[in-house]
Amino acid sequence: MILIRSVKVIDGTGKPAYTADVLIDKDRIGAIGYFPSKTAEKVIDGMGYYLTPGFIDIHSDADHSLSIFSNPEQREYLSQGVTTIIGGNCGSSLAPLLYGTLESIQKWADINQINVDWQTTEDFLKILNKKKLGVNFFTLVGHSTIRRSLVGEVFRDLTDKELGVFEKVLSEALEQGALGLSTGLSYAHSQRTSFKEIESLAEVVKKYNRVYATHLRNENEGLLDSINETIKIAEETGAKIIVSHFRPLLGNEENFKKSLEFLEKTKTETFFDIYPFDVSMMPIYKLLPLWAQNGGLAKMNAQLLDKDFFQRILKELPPLTRGDLVIASAPGNEFLIGKDISDISKNQGVTIPEALLKLMITTRLKTLVFYKNINIELISSLLINPKSFISSNTMRLSEKAFPKFLQMVNGKISIEEAIKKITGQPADFFGLKERGLVKEGYFADLVMFKDSATPVVEVVIVNGQLK
């Protein structure tokens, strides 16, 4: 039993903060009130502190990076107050697996490091429970994960029979605890996915009152068409939808603003997630011109070795200078992590575009990069938009997205509203039962910090356990 005395409670509903004692009994919040004579095994003096629900990261890459296996404590999340993470985003999840393979995440991690001994979502979640993760983990069902199991590396529409199998597998996963479906429509294997296929699967999601999360088909010139496609899915199916990492890319701001207006005006339950950074984390092949992102990694790698192809691409790569592109992950070439492309260029005595293409060839396109391509001034206004949810969406967790969010919105919205955006609101949207609020009977996922302007997390409790 844990007793937190005289702490200022922000309960996650948006209501004004109040001072109280909070009693934690096993994994639940046992009582909230004034208990001057109560004793407990652990007593924490909350004077001068805020106590809030644990923060919820709705777009985590802990599964894509496989860190839920290699680093089960997830200290990087706990240190910023995150007690719950949601994986399976951008069309790729670790379950369900029809044939026990993880091809859909190979652009993010070395899939050979994991011995896959599960197939269903239920089996996968049981295995994670045995790992004793430091945070709560929930998952979406990855569209590409299932689709590739059905048709392999072939790019074609699903047959009616294949779509029926997909719908059955998705239904079973949702019944076993998956929070919804995600698509990664800008990635090579999903770019040609038909509207009909997405609509059929979104109808299954709606049937279970779950969420459809989508990485848009095009985030540049085709952004407006992609948003319209997404809103049409919402209108025709009634599904709750969240647009993954909806971000104002440099040079595309006007198009972005028009797309945002469409999102704000729609009467459907269509929202977006955003992170407080000016960089995107992406597979390195996404820097190739769109016409060159043709086929799977094997085909793209083969094309890069063609001299004429190499020279043609060289002319169409984005202009880069120091700080624009840093290596985030390079399985088998870990010495590259943290290197700036300008330094690689200088060391090799070649231009930056040449260094970038050589890097693609050397790493067989299995590299993730941090690409500085976001208008941070627009991000600041998006953080307080009523349609926005907050996420980390990055492996560079040392930057601590959630304390940074609280710092950036300080003075723009109340601390109570800011906490609601990262606790009660996402818990309600994703249907996380008895989480996201400081409320009697709810799971004891709690965070204590002092200064809302420059928040430093000092106490984290997950399911009643001090971390």
Summary of the structure (lengths in Angstrom):
residues: 467
radius of gyration: 22.5
end to end distance: 14.5
largest distance: 80.2
contacts: 1612
relative contact order: 0.16
helix: 36%
strand: 21%
